[in-house]
Amino acid sequence: MSCCGKGRRGAGVAPRPSNLPSLNAGAAQKFALEKGQPAAELSLVERRIEICKKCVYFDAKEERCNRCTCLLVAKVGKSRESCPTGLW
């Protein structure tokens, strides 16, 4: 099970919804707040995105972590989330 409650890659991961905003710090922070989650500070969200973009598990086309299958715009802006490989 992934951090977002979905199955891991190979268990039928849905494609990225077209109405989801592109991965950027402001959109990720806004997404967290809209979902009623505590948002991380903007500078922290920016650092997380940079780390993710350099990671071998980063899927640039889907803007998703291939380790946990999470859409990163939905993950990096939440203050209580963490990287499945411990990078942040």
N, C-alpha and C positions, 0 to 999 in steps of 0.2 A: 504494500500500500504506500502511496506517495504522501508527501506532506500536505497535499491538497485533498486527500481522500480518494484520489483516483488510482487505478491500477498502474503498474509500471509499464514501460514501453514493451510492446509485444502483446499487451492485453487489450488492444483495440483503442488506442488513443485517438480521440476526435480531432479533426483539423481545427486550426485556429479560426475562431469566429471572425467574419469580415467586419463586424461592427465594433470589435475591440480596438481601443486606441493603440497606436504604435508605441513601442518601448521607449520611453523617456521618463526622466525623474518626476516631472510634474504630473504626467498622466498616471504613473504608478502610485504616487502619493494620493491623488484624487480618487483613484480606484479603491484604495484602502478605506478612505473616509466614506465613500459612497456605500461600501459594504458594511459600515459600522465597526470597522477595525481600527485600532490605534495606528496612526501613520508614523513611519520613521521620518527623521529629519531629512530635508532635501539633500544635504551634503552626503549623508549616509546612503541614501537611495542612489545617488550618482556614483559613489564608490562601488556599491554592489553591482550596478550595471556594468561598469568597467571591468570588474573582476569576472562577471559572467561572460562578457564578450570575448575574453581571453581563454576561457575554459574549453577543454576538449568536448565537453558535453553540451555546449551551446549550439543550438540550431538557429542560425541567423534567419533563415527563410520563415520559420514558424515562430521565432522569438520565444523559444521554449527551452527548458532544461531537459535534455534527453536522459538524465539520471533519474529524476523524480517525475518527469513529464509535465511539470507545472509550466503554465504560461507566465513568463517573467514579469509582464506588466501587472499581473495579479498577485505576484509574490514579493517582489523586491521593495514595494512601498509599505508593506506591513511591518510594523516594528517587532512583532513577535515571531517572524519567520526566520528561518536559517537555511543555509546552503546544505544540501544533502551530502556534500563531500567535505564540509567543514571549512570552506574557503572564506566564508563570512558569517 
